Amino acid sequence: MANKILCLICLLCVLFYNEKIYASDANLHPIKFQTDNFVQTEQIKTFFEHYLSFMGEDINFNQEPRGLVVSINSQVFFEQDSIILNEYSKPILEMIGYILNYIGKPCIIEGNAQNTENPKDLTHLELSAVQAGRIGDFLIEKVNVHPDKIRTIGFGNMSPPINNSKNPFDNIQRIDFVVLNYEQIKQ
């Protein structure tokens, strides 16, 4: 975990001290996003993969007709059944916020939770809604993501698991960042 945090700090330094943000290809061409023009979801995925690659198996990407779904193990952000953001997750949320600000696309934060012994006696639905709301509030208040670009919703345990998940985390316990970018995808 310490290596992941160190990698994140290095990435944040690169973002702050370098005006150009580069793709992960060999030529390091800058990624150009213009919010008034259409951007392929694959480009957005490449951007997220490049800057969040240090998360390894705690992250999953899925392209859908509505856009890119970035699924992250909820225990990265919250302890089991908690509604308080972990301190070590805040740099990760800052990175996500910087990416969202840069690409200028709206994002729906979807909480998915299956609680066991919740001290606040919240239902699955309430827990996931509060967790998504806390993340949305952090992005708006601390990273200055425009409030019109963020929506939050909780699904509890109603959202299906990720079919193409290659990671071992219980993907019912996840936070989905759905970057809206409607396009037809190839089946």
TIVO-2410 file (N, C-alpha, C; in nm, 3 decimals):
# residues 187
REC num residu      c1      c2      c3 atome chaine
REC   1      M   0.082  -0.119   0.000     N      A
REC   1      M   0.000   0.000   0.000    CA      A
REC   1      M   0.086   0.125   0.000     C      A
REC   2      A   0.199   0.121   0.071     N      A
REC   2      A   0.288   0.237   0.075    CA      A
REC   2      A   0.342   0.268  -0.064     C      A
REC   3      N   0.371   0.162  -0.144     N      A
REC   3      N   0.418   0.184  -0.281    CA      A
REC   3      N   0.312   0.250  -0.366     C      A
REC   4      K   0.186   0.211  -0.347     N      A
REC   4      K   0.077   0.271  -0.424    CA      A
REC   4      K   0.063   0.419  -0.390     C      A
REC   5      I   0.074   0.452  -0.263     N      A
REC   5      I   0.061   0.591  -0.221    CA      A
REC   5      I   0.177   0.672  -0.276     C      A
REC   6      L   0.299   0.616  -0.272     N      A
REC   6      L   0.416   0.685  -0.325    CA      A
REC   6      L   0.400   0.709  -0.476     C      A
REC   7      C   0.350   0.609  -0.549     N      A
REC   7      C   0.326   0.626  -0.692    CA      A
REC   7      C   0.223   0.736  -0.716     C      A
REC   8      L   0.120   0.740  -0.635     N      A
REC   8      L   0.017   0.843  -0.651    CA      A
REC   8      L   0.074   0.981  -0.627     C      A
REC   9      I   0.155   0.995  -0.525     N      A
REC   9      I   0.217   1.125  -0.496    CA      A
REC   9      I   0.305   1.168  -0.613     C      A
REC  10      C   0.380   1.076  -0.669     N      A
REC  10      C   0.463   1.108  -0.786    CA      A
REC  10      C   0.378   1.154  -0.903     C      A
REC  11      L   0.267   1.084  -0.927     N      A
REC  11      L   0.178   1.122  -1.037    CA      A
REC  11      L   0.118   1.259  -1.014     C      A
REC  12      L   0.080   1.289  -0.891     N      A
REC  12      L   0.027   1.423  -0.862    CA      A
REC  12      L   0.131   1.531  -0.887     C      A
REC  13      C   0.255   1.503  -0.851     N      A
REC  13      C   0.362   1.600  -0.878    CA      A
REC  13      C   0.377   1.624  -1.027     C      A
REC  14      V   0.370   1.517  -1.106     N      A
REC  14      V   0.380   1.532  -1.251    CA      A
REC  14      V   0.267   1.619  -1.302     C      A
REC  15      L   0.146   1.596  -1.253     N      A
REC  15      L   0.033   1.677  -1.297    CA      A
REC  15      L   0.051   1.824  -1.261     C      A
REC  16      F   0.099   1.851  -1.143     N      A
REC  16      F   0.114   1.990  -1.099    CA      A
REC  16      F   0.227   2.062  -1.172     C      A
REC  17      Y   0.336   1.992  -1.201     N      A
REC  17      Y   0.454   2.058  -1.257    CA      A
REC  17      Y   0.467   2.044  -1.407     C      A
REC  18      N   0.376   1.975  -1.469     N      A
REC  18      N   0.383   1.958  -1.613    CA      A
REC  18      N   0.249   1.997  -1.673     C      A
REC  19      E   0.248   2.089  -1.765     N      A
REC  19      E   0.123   2.136  -1.821    CA      A
REC  19      E   0.063   2.038  -1.920     C      A
REC  20      K   0.143   1.951  -1.977     N      A
REC  20      K   0.094   1.853  -2.073    CA      A
REC  20      K   0.075   1.720  -2.004     C      A
REC  21      I  -0.032   1.653  -2.037     N      A
REC  21      I  -0.059   1.521  -1.983    CA      A
REC  21      I  -0.046   1.422  -2.097     C      A
REC  22      Y   0.034   1.320  -2.075     N      A
REC  22      Y   0.072   1.231  -2.184    CA      A
REC  22      Y   0.002   1.096  -2.175     C      A
REC  23      A  -0.018   1.037  -2.292     N      A
REC  23      A  -0.074   0.903  -2.300    CA      A
REC  23      A   0.037   0.802  -2.271     C      A
REC  24      S   0.000   0.677  -2.257     N      A
REC  24      S   0.099   0.576  -2.221    CA      A
REC  24      S   0.164   0.511  -2.343     C      A
REC  25      D   0.147   0.568  -2.461     N      A
REC  25      D   0.210   0.508  -2.579    CA      A
REC  25      D   0.359   0.543  -2.582     C      A
REC  26      A   0.432   0.475  -2.669     N      A
REC  26      A   0.577   0.489  -2.673    CA      A
REC  26      A   0.620   0.630  -2.713     C      A
REC  27      N   0.543   0.699  -2.793     N      A
REC  27      N   0.581   0.832  -2.840    CA      A
REC  27      N   0.544   0.943  -2.743     C      A
REC  28      L   0.469   0.912  -2.640     N      A
REC  28      L   0.427   1.008  -2.539    CA      A
REC  28      L   0.362   1.132  -2.600     C      A
REC  29      H   0.268   1.110  -2.689     N      A
REC  29      H   0.193   1.221  -2.746    CA      A
REC  29      H   0.096   1.275  -2.642     C      A
REC  30      P   0.081   1.408  -2.633     N      A
REC  30      P  -0.017   1.460  -2.538    CA      A
REC  30      P  -0.158   1.421  -2.580     C      A
REC  31      I  -0.239   1.388  -2.483     N      A
REC  31      I  -0.379   1.357  -2.510    CA      A
REC  31      I  -0.453   1.489  -2.519     C      A
REC  32      K  -0.521   1.511  -2.626     N      A
REC  32      K  -0.597   1.634  -2.644    CA      A
REC  32      K  -0.745   1.603  -2.626     C      A
REC  33      F  -0.804   1.660  -2.524     N      A
REC  33      F  -0.946   1.648  -2.501    CA      A
REC  33      F  -1.009   1.784  -2.519     C      A
REC  34      Q  -1.112   1.790  -2.600     N      A
REC  34      Q  -1.187   1.913  -2.614    CA      A
REC  34      Q  -1.331   1.880  -2.580     C      A
REC  35      T  -1.383   1.949  -2.481     N      A
REC  35      T  -1.515   1.913  -2.433    CA      A
REC  35      T  -1.624   1.946  -2.533     C      A
REC  36      D  -1.597   2.033  -2.630     N      A
REC  36      D  -1.699   2.065  -2.729    CA      A
REC  36      D  -1.700   1.966  -2.844     C      A
REC  37      N  -1.600   1.880  -2.853     N      A
REC  37      N  -1.593   1.779  -2.958    CA      A
REC  37      N  -1.611   1.641  -2.898     C      A
REC  38      F  -1.647   1.548  -2.983     N      A
REC  38      F  -1.666   1.411  -2.938    CA      A
REC  38      F  -1.531   1.346  -2.909     C      A
REC  39      V  -1.522   1.276  -2.797     N      A
REC  39      V  -1.402   1.204  -2.759    CA      A
REC  39      V  -1.438   1.057  -2.750     C      A
REC  40      Q  -1.358   0.974  -2.810     N      A
REC  40      Q  -1.382   0.830  -2.804    CA      A
REC  40      Q  -1.365   0.781  -2.660     C      A
REC  41      T  -1.452   0.690  -2.619     N      A
REC  41      T  -1.443   0.633  -2.485    CA      A
REC  41      T  -1.311   0.562  -2.466     C      A
REC  42      E  -1.257   0.504  -2.571     N      A
REC  42      E  -1.127   0.437  -2.563    CA      A
REC  42      E  -1.017   0.535  -2.521     C      A
REC  43      Q  -1.024   0.659  -2.569     N      A
REC  43      Q  -0.926   0.760  -2.528    CA      A
REC  43      Q  -0.938   0.791  -2.379     C      A
REC  44      I  -1.060   0.803  -2.332     N      A
REC  44      I  -1.083   0.830  -2.190    CA      A
REC  44      I  -1.032   0.713  -2.106     C      A
REC  45      K  -1.056   0.591  -2.152     N      A
REC  45      K  -1.008   0.472  -2.082    CA      A
REC  45      K  -0.856   0.473  -2.073     C      A
REC  46      T  -0.789   0.504  -2.183     N      A
REC  46      T  -0.643   0.510  -2.185    CA      A
REC  46      T  -0.592   0.611  -2.083     C      A
REC  47      F  -0.659   0.722  -2.075     N      A
REC  47      F  -0.620   0.827  -1.982    CA      A
REC  47      F  -0.631   0.779  -1.837     C      A
REC  48      F  -0.744   0.718  -1.801     N      A
REC  48      F  -0.763   0.666  -1.666    CA      A
REC  48      F  -0.665   0.553  -1.637     C      A
REC  49      E  -0.646   0.462  -1.733     N      A
REC  49      E  -0.553   0.351  -1.711    CA      A
REC  49      E  -0.412   0.401  -1.683     C      A
REC  50      H  -0.372   0.503  -1.756     N      A
REC  50      H  -0.237   0.555  -1.740    CA      A
REC  50      H  -0.215   0.612  -1.601     C      A
REC  51      Y  -0.309   0.692  -1.553     N      A
REC  51      Y  -0.290   0.761  -1.427    CA      A
REC  51      Y  -0.338   0.683  -1.304     C      A
REC  52      L  -0.409   0.573  -1.325     N      A
REC  52      L  -0.453   0.492  -1.211    CA      A
REC  52      L  -0.398   0.349  -1.217     C      A
REC  53      S  -0.299   0.327  -1.301     N      A
REC  53      S  -0.244   0.192  -1.319    CA      A
REC  53      S  -0.183   0.136  -1.191     C      A
REC  54      F  -0.139   0.223  -1.100     N      A
REC  54      F  -0.077   0.178  -0.976    CA      A
REC  54      F  -0.176   0.103  -0.886     C      A
REC  55      M  -0.307   0.112  -0.916     N      A
REC  55      M  -0.407   0.048  -0.831    CA      A
REC  55      M  -0.419  -0.102  -0.855     C      A
REC  56      G  -0.362  -0.150  -0.962     N      A
REC  56      G  -0.357  -0.294  -0.989    CA      A
REC  56      G  -0.494  -0.360  -0.992     C      A
REC  57      E  -0.513  -0.458  -0.905     N      A
REC  57      E  -0.635  -0.539  -0.907    CA      A
REC  57      E  -0.753  -0.473  -0.837     C      A
REC  58      D  -0.734  -0.356  -0.778     N      A
REC  58      D  -0.845  -0.287  -0.712    CA      A
REC  58      D  -0.928  -0.204  -0.808     C      A
REC  59      I  -0.894  -0.207  -0.937     N      A
REC  59      I  -0.964  -0.124  -1.035    CA      A
REC  59      I  -0.998  -0.208  -1.157     C      A
REC  60      N  -1.111  -0.177  -1.218     N      A
REC  60      N  -1.157  -0.247  -1.337    CA      A
REC  60      N  -1.219  -0.144  -1.431     C      A
REC  61      F  -1.198  -0.160  -1.562     N      A
REC  61      F  -1.253  -0.069  -1.661    CA      A
REC  61      F  -1.349  -0.146  -1.751     C      A
REC  62      N  -1.461  -0.084  -1.783     N      A
REC  62      N  -1.559  -0.149  -1.869    CA      A
REC  62      N  -1.623  -0.043  -1.959     C      A
REC  63      Q  -1.615  -0.063  -2.089     N      A
REC  63      Q  -1.679   0.029  -2.183    CA      A
REC  63      Q  -1.822  -0.016  -2.208     C      A
REC  64      E  -1.914   0.078  -2.196     N      A
REC  64      E  -2.056   0.054  -2.219    CA      A
REC  64      E  -2.108   0.160  -2.314     C      A
REC  65      P  -2.228   0.141  -2.367     N      A
REC  65      P  -2.283   0.246  -2.455    CA      A
REC  65      P  -2.295   0.382  -2.387     C      A
REC  66      R  -2.312   0.384  -2.255     N      A
REC  66      R  -2.326   0.513  -2.186    CA      A
REC  66      R  -2.191   0.579  -2.159     C      A
REC  67      G  -2.081   0.506  -2.174     N      A
REC  67      G  -1.949   0.561  -2.153    CA      A
REC  67      G  -1.856   0.462  -2.086     C      A
REC  68      L  -1.761   0.515  -2.009     N      A
REC  68      L  -1.662   0.432  -1.941    CA      A
REC  68      L  -1.701   0.414  -1.795     C      A
REC  69      V  -1.698   0.289  -1.749     N      A
REC  69      V  -1.724   0.260  -1.609    CA      A
REC  69      V  -1.592   0.221  -1.545     C      A
REC  70      V  -1.547   0.303  -1.450     N      A
REC  70      V  -1.426   0.277  -1.374    CA      A
REC  70      V  -1.471   0.224  -1.238     C      A
REC  71      S  -1.453   0.095  -1.215     N      A
REC  71      S  -1.497   0.032  -1.091    CA      A
REC  71      S  -1.378   0.014  -0.998     C      A
REC  72      I  -1.395   0.062  -0.875     N      A
REC  72      I  -1.288   0.053  -0.775    CA      A
REC  72      I  -1.344  -0.012  -0.650     C      A
REC  73      N  -1.267  -0.104  -0.595     N      A
REC  73      N  -1.303  -0.172  -0.471    CA      A
REC  73      N  -1.339  -0.066  -0.367     C      A
REC  74      S  -1.458  -0.074  -0.308     N      A
REC  74      S  -1.502   0.028  -0.213    CA      A
REC  74      S  -1.414   0.035  -0.089     C      A
REC  75      Q  -1.341  -0.073  -0.058     N      A
REC  75      Q  -1.255  -0.071   0.059    CA      A
REC  75      Q  -1.131   0.016   0.038     C      A
REC  76      V  -1.108   0.062  -0.084     N      A
REC  76      V  -1.005   0.162  -0.108    CA      A
REC  76      V  -1.048   0.293  -0.042     C      A
REC  77      F  -1.177   0.321  -0.042     N      A
REC  77      F  -1.230   0.448   0.007    CA      A
REC  77      F  -1.286   0.441   0.149     C      A
REC  78      F  -1.343   0.326   0.186     N      A
REC  78      F  -1.413   0.312   0.315    CA      A
REC  78      F  -1.376   0.180   0.381     C      A
REC  79      E  -1.373   0.181   0.512     N      A
REC  79      E  -1.362   0.055   0.585    CA      A
REC  79      E  -1.495  -0.019   0.566     C      A
REC  80      Q  -1.497  -0.147   0.596     N      A
REC  80      Q  -1.619  -0.227   0.580    CA      A
REC  80      Q  -1.737  -0.160   0.650     C      A
REC  81      D  -1.844  -0.136   0.578     N      A
REC  81      D  -1.969  -0.080   0.628    CA      A
REC  81      D  -1.955   0.060   0.688     C      A
REC  82      S  -1.852   0.133   0.651     N      A
REC  82      S  -1.829   0.267   0.703    CA      A
REC  82      S  -1.874   0.373   0.602     C      A
REC  83      I  -1.904   0.492   0.654     N      A
REC  83      I  -1.939   0.604   0.567    CA      A
REC  83      I  -1.835   0.716   0.577     C      A
REC  84      I  -1.721   0.687   0.642     N      A
REC  84      I  -1.614   0.786   0.658    CA      A
REC  84      I  -1.503   0.753   0.560     C      A
REC  85      L  -1.465   0.853   0.477     N      A
REC  85      L  -1.358   0.833   0.379    CA      A
REC  85      L  -1.226   0.804   0.449     C      A
REC  86      N  -1.153   0.704   0.400     N      A
REC  86      N  -1.018   0.677   0.448    CA      A
REC  86      N  -0.926   0.792   0.407     C      A
REC  87      E  -0.838   0.831   0.495     N      A
REC  87      E  -0.743   0.939   0.464    CA      A
REC  87      E  -0.656   0.904   0.344     C      A
REC  88      Y  -0.609   0.780   0.337     N      A
REC  88      Y  -0.520   0.741   0.228    CA      A
REC  88      Y  -0.590   0.735   0.093     C      A
REC  89      S  -0.724   0.739   0.091     N      A
REC  89      S  -0.796   0.736  -0.036    CA      A
REC  89      S  -0.810   0.876  -0.097     C      A
REC  90      K  -0.788   0.978  -0.020     N      A
REC  90      K  -0.809   1.115  -0.068    CA      A
REC  90      K  -0.717   1.152  -0.185     C      A
REC  91      P  -0.589   1.112  -0.185     N      A
REC  91      P  -0.507   1.142  -0.304    CA      A
REC  91      P  -0.558   1.071  -0.430     C      A
REC  92      I  -0.614   0.952  -0.413     N      A
REC  92      I  -0.672   0.880  -0.528    CA      A
REC  92      I  -0.792   0.957  -0.580     C      A
REC  93      L  -0.878   1.003  -0.490     N      A
REC  93      L  -0.994   1.082  -0.532    CA      A
REC  93      L  -0.951   1.213  -0.596     C      A
REC  94      E  -0.844   1.273  -0.545     N      A
REC  94      E  -0.794   1.396  -0.607    CA      A
REC  94      E  -0.751   1.368  -0.750     C      A
REC  95      M  -0.681   1.257  -0.773     N      A
REC  95      M  -0.638   1.221  -0.908    CA      A
REC  95      M  -0.760   1.201  -0.998     C      A
REC  96      I  -0.861   1.131  -0.950     N      A
REC  96      I  -0.983   1.110  -1.029    CA      A
REC  96      I  -1.048   1.244  -1.059     C      A
REC  97      G  -1.053   1.332  -0.960     N      A
REC  97      G  -1.111   1.465  -0.980    CA      A
REC  97      G  -1.035   1.546  -1.084     C      A
REC  98      Y  -0.902   1.541  -1.080     N      A
REC  98      Y  -0.822   1.613  -1.180    CA      A
REC  98      Y  -0.850   1.560  -1.320     C      A
REC  99      I  -0.861   1.427  -1.331     N      A
REC  99      I  -0.891   1.367  -1.462    CA      A
REC  99      I  -1.029   1.413  -1.509     C      A
REC 100      L  -1.129   1.409  -1.420     N      A
REC 100      L  -1.264   1.451  -1.458    CA      A
REC 100      L  -1.267   1.598  -1.499     C      A
REC 101      N  -1.195   1.682  -1.426     N      A
REC 101      N  -1.189   1.824  -1.463    CA      A
REC 101      N  -1.124   1.841  -1.599     C      A
REC 102      Y  -1.020   1.764  -1.626     N      A
REC 102      Y  -0.946   1.779  -1.751    CA      A
REC 102      Y  -1.028   1.736  -1.872     C      A
REC 103      I  -1.098   1.622  -1.860     N      A
REC 103      I  -1.174   1.575  -1.976    CA      A
REC 103      I  -1.309   1.644  -1.989     C      A
REC 104      G  -1.361   1.700  -1.880     N      A
REC 104      G  -1.483   1.779  -1.886    CA      A
REC 104      G  -1.612   1.702  -1.911     C      A
REC 105      K  -1.611   1.573  -1.889     N      A
REC 105      K  -1.730   1.491  -1.909    CA      A
REC 105      K  -1.804   1.474  -1.777     C      A
REC 106      P  -1.938   1.462  -1.782     N      A
REC 106      P  -2.011   1.435  -1.658    CA      A
REC 106      P  -1.983   1.294  -1.607     C      A
REC 107      C  -1.999   1.277  -1.475     N      A
REC 107      C  -1.969   1.148  -1.412    CA      A
REC 107      C  -2.079   1.116  -1.311     C      A
REC 108      I  -2.125   0.993  -1.316     N      A
REC 108      I  -2.219   0.942  -1.217    CA      A
REC 108      I  -2.140   0.850  -1.125     C      A
REC 109      I  -2.147   0.877  -0.996     N      A
REC 109      I  -2.079   0.793  -0.898    CA      A
REC 109      I  -2.183   0.698  -0.841     C      A
REC 110      E  -2.162   0.569  -0.866     N      A
REC 110      E  -2.258   0.467  -0.825    CA      A
REC 110      E  -2.200   0.384  -0.711     C      A
REC 111      G  -2.266   0.386  -0.597     N      A
REC 111      G  -2.224   0.305  -0.484    CA      A
REC 111      G  -2.289   0.168  -0.489     C      A
REC 112      N  -2.212   0.066  -0.461     N      A
REC 112      N  -2.262  -0.072  -0.456    CA      A
REC 112      N  -2.211  -0.132  -0.327     C      A
REC 113      A  -2.302  -0.177  -0.240     N      A
REC 113      A  -2.260  -0.227  -0.109    CA      A
REC 113      A  -2.343  -0.346  -0.067     C      A
REC 114      Q  -2.279  -0.432   0.006     N      A
REC 114      Q  -2.349  -0.544   0.067    CA      A
REC 114      Q  -2.301  -0.550   0.211     C      A
REC 115      N  -2.370  -0.477   0.297     N      A
REC 115      N  -2.322  -0.468   0.435    CA      A
REC 115      N  -2.359  -0.591   0.516     C      A
REC 116      T  -2.282  -0.611   0.621     N      A
REC 116      T  -2.306  -0.725   0.710    CA      A
REC 116      T  -2.353  -0.675   0.846     C      A
REC 117      E  -2.263  -0.623   0.924     N      A
REC 117      E  -2.296  -0.569   1.056    CA      A
REC 117      E  -2.274  -0.419   1.053     C      A
REC 118      N  -2.374  -0.343   1.015     N      A
REC 118      N  -2.358  -0.199   1.003    CA      A
REC 118      N  -2.391  -0.132   1.134     C      A
REC 119      P  -2.296  -0.060   1.193     N      A
REC 119      P  -2.322   0.002   1.324    CA      A
REC 119      P  -2.429   0.112   1.316     C      A
REC 120      K  -2.449   0.170   1.203     N      A
REC 120      K  -2.549   0.276   1.188    CA      A
REC 120      K  -2.685   0.219   1.145     C      A
REC 121      D  -2.691   0.087   1.130     N      A
REC 121      D  -2.814   0.019   1.087    CA      A
REC 121      D  -2.867   0.073   0.955     C      A
REC 122      L  -2.776   0.104   0.864     N      A
REC 122      L  -2.817   0.147   0.731    CA      A
REC 122      L  -2.843   0.024   0.645     C      A
REC 123      T  -2.938   0.035   0.555     N      A
REC 123      T  -2.961  -0.074   0.461    CA      A
REC 123      T  -2.851  -0.071   0.356     C      A
REC 124      H  -2.846  -0.176   0.274     N      A
REC 124      H  -2.750  -0.179   0.163    CA      A
REC 124      H  -2.764  -0.054   0.078     C      A
REC 125      L  -2.887  -0.022   0.046     N      A
REC 125      L  -2.915   0.092  -0.040    CA      A
REC 125      L  -2.870   0.223   0.024     C      A
REC 126      E  -2.902   0.241   0.150     N      A
REC 126      E  -2.863   0.365   0.220    CA      A
REC 126      E  -2.712   0.377   0.231     C      A
REC 127      L  -2.646   0.266   0.267     N      A
REC 127      L  -2.501   0.268   0.282    CA      A
REC 127      L  -2.434   0.306   0.150     C      A
REC 128      S  -2.476   0.245   0.041     N      A
REC 128      S  -2.413   0.273  -0.088    CA      A
REC 128      S  -2.442   0.416  -0.134     C      A
REC 129      A  -2.562   0.466  -0.104     N      A
REC 129      A  -2.596   0.604  -0.142    CA      A
REC 129      A  -2.513   0.706  -0.063     C      A
REC 130      V  -2.495   0.681   0.067     N      A
REC 130      V  -2.416   0.772   0.149    CA      A
REC 130      V  -2.270   0.768   0.106     C      A
REC 131      Q  -2.216   0.649   0.078     N      A
REC 131      Q  -2.077   0.639   0.033    CA      A
REC 131      Q  -2.056   0.713  -0.099     C      A
REC 132      A  -2.146   0.694  -0.195     N      A
REC 132      A  -2.134   0.765  -0.323    CA      A
REC 132      A  -2.144   0.915  -0.301     C      A
REC 133      G  -2.234   0.957  -0.213     N      A
REC 133      G  -2.249   1.099  -0.183    CA      A
REC 133      G  -2.125   1.159  -0.120     C      A
REC 134      R  -2.060   1.085  -0.031     N      A
REC 134      R  -1.937   1.135   0.033    CA      A
REC 134      R  -1.827   1.155  -0.071     C      A
REC 135      I  -1.817   1.062  -0.165     N      A
REC 135      I  -1.717   1.076  -0.271    CA      A
REC 135      I  -1.750   1.195  -0.360     C      A
REC 136      G  -1.877   1.208  -0.397     N      A
REC 136      G  -1.918   1.323  -0.479    CA      A
REC 136      G  -1.891   1.455  -0.409     C      A
REC 137      D  -1.924   1.462  -0.280     N      A
REC 137      D  -1.897   1.584  -0.203    CA      A
REC 137      D  -1.748   1.617  -0.200     C      A
REC 138      F  -1.665   1.515  -0.182     N      A
REC 138      F  -1.520   1.538  -0.179    CA      A
REC 138      F  -1.473   1.594  -0.313     C      A
REC 139      L  -1.517   1.534  -0.423     N      A
REC 139      L  -1.474   1.581  -0.555    CA      A
REC 139      L  -1.517   1.725  -0.580     C      A
REC 140      I  -1.637   1.760  -0.536     N      A
REC 140      I  -1.688   1.896  -0.558    CA      A
REC 140      I  -1.617   1.996  -0.465     C      A
REC 141      E  -1.606   1.962  -0.337     N      A
REC 141      E  -1.554   2.057  -0.239    CA      A
REC 141      E  -1.402   2.066  -0.237     C      A
REC 142      K  -1.333   1.957  -0.257     N      A
REC 142      K  -1.186   1.957  -0.242    CA      A
REC 142      K  -1.111   1.964  -0.374     C      A
REC 143      V  -1.172   1.915  -0.484     N      A
REC 143      V  -1.102   1.913  -0.612    CA      A
REC 143      V  -1.167   2.009  -0.712     C      A
REC 144      N  -1.274   2.073  -0.669     N      A
REC 144      N  -1.344   2.172  -0.751    CA      A
REC 144      N  -1.401   2.117  -0.881     C      A
REC 145      V  -1.447   1.992  -0.877     N      A
REC 145      V  -1.523   1.940  -0.991    CA      A
REC 145      V  -1.656   2.014  -0.990     C      A
REC 146      H  -1.698   2.064  -1.104     N      A
REC 146      H  -1.821   2.142  -1.110    CA      A
REC 146      H  -1.939   2.055  -1.067     C      A
REC 147      P  -2.025   2.107  -0.979     N      A
REC 147      P  -2.139   2.027  -0.929    CA      A
REC 147      P  -2.232   1.976  -1.040     C      A
REC 148      D  -2.238   2.048  -1.151     N      A
REC 148      D  -2.322   2.000  -1.262    CA      A
REC 148      D  -2.264   1.877  -1.330     C      A
REC 149      K  -2.138   1.847  -1.306     N      A
REC 149      K  -2.072   1.733  -1.370    CA      A
REC 149      K  -2.076   1.606  -1.285     C      A
REC 150      I  -2.128   1.617  -1.162     N      A
REC 150      I  -2.127   1.502  -1.070    CA      A
REC 150      I  -2.270   1.468  -1.027     C      A
REC 151      R  -2.303   1.341  -1.034     N      A
REC 151      R  -2.428   1.288  -0.980    CA      A
REC 151      R  -2.392   1.164  -0.901     C      A
REC 152      T  -2.468   1.137  -0.795     N      A
REC 152      T  -2.441   1.019  -0.714    CA      A
REC 152      T  -2.568   0.938  -0.696     C      A
REC 153      I  -2.550   0.808  -0.684     N      A
REC 153      I  -2.662   0.718  -0.662    CA      A
REC 153      I  -2.611   0.593  -0.591     C      A
REC 154      G  -2.695   0.534  -0.510     N      A
REC 154      G  -2.660   0.410  -0.443    CA      A
REC 154      G  -2.750   0.297  -0.492     C      A
REC 155      F  -2.690   0.183  -0.522     N      A
REC 155      F  -2.766   0.068  -0.568    CA      A
REC 155      F  -2.774  -0.043  -0.464     C      A
REC 156      G  -2.704  -0.027  -0.352     N      A
REC 156      G  -2.702  -0.134  -0.254    CA      A
REC 156      G  -2.645  -0.260  -0.314     C      A
REC 157      N  -2.717  -0.370  -0.301     N      A
REC 157      N  -2.672  -0.496  -0.360    CA      A
REC 157      N  -2.754  -0.531  -0.484     C      A
REC 158      M  -2.820  -0.431  -0.543     N      A
REC 158      M  -2.906  -0.457  -0.660    CA      A
REC 158      M  -2.830  -0.458  -0.791     C      A
REC 159      S  -2.714  -0.395  -0.798     N      A
REC 159      S  -2.637  -0.390  -0.923    CA      A
REC 159      S  -2.563  -0.522  -0.941     C      A
REC 160      P  -2.564  -0.577  -1.061     N      A
REC 160      P  -2.499  -0.706  -1.082    CA      A
REC 160      P  -2.347  -0.696  -1.072     C      A
REC 161      P  -2.281  -0.808  -1.039     N      A
REC 161      P  -2.135  -0.809  -1.038    CA      A
REC 161      P  -2.080  -0.781  -1.178     C      A
REC 162      I  -1.956  -0.742  -1.184     N      A
REC 162      I  -1.890  -0.715  -1.312    CA      A
REC 162      I  -1.856  -0.848  -1.377     C      A
REC 163      N  -1.906  -0.869  -1.498     N      A
REC 163      N  -1.885  -0.997  -1.565    CA      A
REC 163      N  -1.740  -1.017  -1.608     C      A
REC 164      N  -1.675  -0.911  -1.656     N      A
REC 164      N  -1.540  -0.926  -1.709    CA      A
REC 164      N  -1.433  -0.894  -1.606     C      A
REC 165      S  -1.470  -0.901  -1.480     N      A
REC 165      S  -1.376  -0.864  -1.373    CA      A
REC 165      S  -1.264  -0.967  -1.365     C      A
REC 166      K  -1.141  -0.917  -1.371     N      A
REC 166      K  -1.024  -1.004  -1.359    CA      A
REC 166      K  -0.963  -0.994  -1.220     C      A
REC 167      N  -1.026  -0.919  -1.134     N      A
REC 167      N  -0.969  -0.893  -1.003    CA      A
REC 167      N  -1.040  -0.973  -0.894     C      A
REC 168      P  -0.970  -0.995  -0.784     N      A
REC 168      P  -1.025  -1.081  -0.680    CA      A
REC 168      P  -1.120  -1.011  -0.583     C      A
REC 169      F  -1.127  -0.876  -0.586     N      A
REC 169      F  -1.213  -0.811  -0.487    CA      A
REC 169      F  -1.359  -0.844  -0.513     C      A
REC 170      D  -1.433  -0.854  -0.406     N      A
REC 170      D  -1.575  -0.881  -0.415    CA      A
REC 170      D  -1.638  -0.763  -0.488     C      A
REC 171      N  -1.665  -0.779  -0.617     N      A
REC 171      N  -1.704  -0.663  -0.695    CA      A
REC 171      N  -1.847  -0.617  -0.670     C      A
REC 172      I  -1.914  -0.675  -0.573     N      A
REC 172      I  -2.040  -0.616  -0.529    CA      A
REC 172      I  -2.009  -0.498  -0.438     C      A
REC 173      Q  -1.894  -0.504  -0.368     N      A
REC 173      Q  -1.847  -0.396  -0.282    CA      A
REC 173      Q  -1.760  -0.303  -0.366     C      A
REC 174      R  -1.822  -0.213  -0.441     N      A
REC 174      R  -1.743  -0.129  -0.531    CA      A
REC 174      R  -1.807   0.008  -0.548     C      A
REC 175      I  -1.725   0.101  -0.594     N      A
REC 175      I  -1.771   0.233  -0.634    CA      A
REC 175      I  -1.746   0.242  -0.784     C      A
REC 176      D  -1.849   0.271  -0.859     N      A
REC 176      D  -1.836   0.288  -1.004    CA      A
REC 176      D  -1.837   0.437  -1.038     C      A
REC 177      F  -1.736   0.479  -1.114     N      A
REC 177      F  -1.732   0.614  -1.169    CA      A
REC 177      F  -1.770   0.599  -1.315     C      A
REC 178      V  -1.890   0.641  -1.350     N      A
REC 178      V  -1.940   0.626  -1.486    CA      A
REC 178      V  -1.919   0.759  -1.558     C      A
REC 179      V  -1.819   0.762  -1.645     N      A
REC 179      V  -1.789   0.881  -1.722    CA      A
REC 179      V  -1.878   0.877  -1.846     C      A
REC 180      L  -1.977   0.965  -1.849     N      A
REC 180      L  -2.075   0.962  -1.957    CA      A
REC 180      L  -2.015   1.010  -2.088     C      A
REC 181      N  -2.029   0.925  -2.189     N      A
REC 181      N  -1.978   0.955  -2.323    CA      A
REC 181      N  -2.051   0.860  -2.417     C      A
REC 182      Y  -2.174   0.893  -2.449     N      A
REC 182      Y  -2.260   0.805  -2.526    CA      A
REC 182      Y  -2.204   0.782  -2.666     C      A
REC 183      E  -2.189   0.655  -2.700     N      A
REC 183      E  -2.145   0.618  -2.835    CA      A
REC 183      E  -2.181   0.472  -2.858     C      A
REC 184      Q  -2.181   0.435  -2.982     N      A
REC 184      Q  -2.206   0.296  -3.015    CA      A
REC 184      Q  -2.077   0.219  -2.997     C      A
REC 185      I  -2.081   0.108  -2.925     N      A
REC 185      I  -1.960   0.028  -2.905    CA      A
REC 185      I  -1.968  -0.099  -2.988     C      A
REC 186      K  -1.852  -0.149  -3.024     N      A
REC 186      K  -1.844  -0.273  -3.103    CA      A
REC 186      K  -1.864  -0.390  -3.011     C      A
REC 187      Q  -1.947  -0.483  -3.051     N      A
REC 187      Q  -1.975  -0.601  -2.970    CA      A
REC 187      Q  -1.872  -0.708  -2.994     C      A
***
